[in-house]
Amino acid sequence: KPYYVRLGDGNRKSTQGCCQNLKVQSGPCMIKGDFFLFNLGGVDLILGVAWLATLGKLKQIGRP
C-alpha cells in the first residue's frame, strides 16, 4: 500500500518502499527507524516530523 507525504513545496510524493528498523549512522549520530524510499533527485536523506518528534520538546532560540 503506497504511503504519501507532503513535501515542503506542497507537492505529494508516494513511496517506493520502506526499510523497517534501519540503522543510519552519520558521524557520531546513530538513527534507527523506518525509512521510506522516494525518488527526490539529489537528496540523500530527509529526517521528517516523525523523527523530530522523537527528540521531545525543544527550546526555541533566537526569538523572544
C-alpha positions in Angstrom: 0.0 0.0 0.0 1.6 3.3 -1.0 2.3 5.9 1.6 2.2 9.6 0.7 4.0 12.6 2.2 3.5 16.2 1.5 6.8 18.0 0.8 7.8 21.5 1.9 6.9 22.8 -1.6 3.3 21.5 -1.3 3.7 18.5 -3.6 2.8 15.0 -2.6 5.1 12.0 -3.3 4.3 8.3 -2.9 6.8 5.8 -1.5 8.7 3.2 -3.5 9.0 1.0 -0.4 10.1 1.0 3.2 13.1 -0.2 5.1 12.0 -1.1 8.6 14.2 -0.8 11.7 17.1 0.6 9.5 20.1 2.0 11.3 21.7 5.0 9.7 25.0 6.5 11.1 26.2 10.0 10.3 29.4 10.7 12.2 28.8 10.1 15.9 24.9 10.0 15.5 23.0 6.8 15.1 19.4 6.9 14.0 17.2 3.8 13.9 13.7 3.8 12.4 11.5 3.1 9.4 12.8 4.9 6.3 10.5 5.4 3.3 12.1 5.3 -0.2 11.3 8.2 -2.5 12.8 9.4 -5.8 13.6 13.0 -4.8 16.6 13.7 -7.1 19.8 14.8 -5.4 18.5 14.4 -1.9 20.1 11.5 0.1 18.1 11.6 3.4 15.3 13.6 4.9 14.6 13.4 8.6 10.9 14.4 8.9 8.4 15.3 11.5 8.1 11.7 12.9 11.9 11.8 13.6 11.8 15.3 15.0 9.1 14.2 17.5 11.4 11.6 18.9 13.6 14.5 20.2 10.9 15.6 22.7 10.2 19.2 23.5 12.7 21.6 22.0 13.5 25.1 23.3 13.2 27.8 20.6 16.2 30.1 20.4 16.9 33.2 18.5 13.4 34.8 19.0 11.9 36.3 22.2 
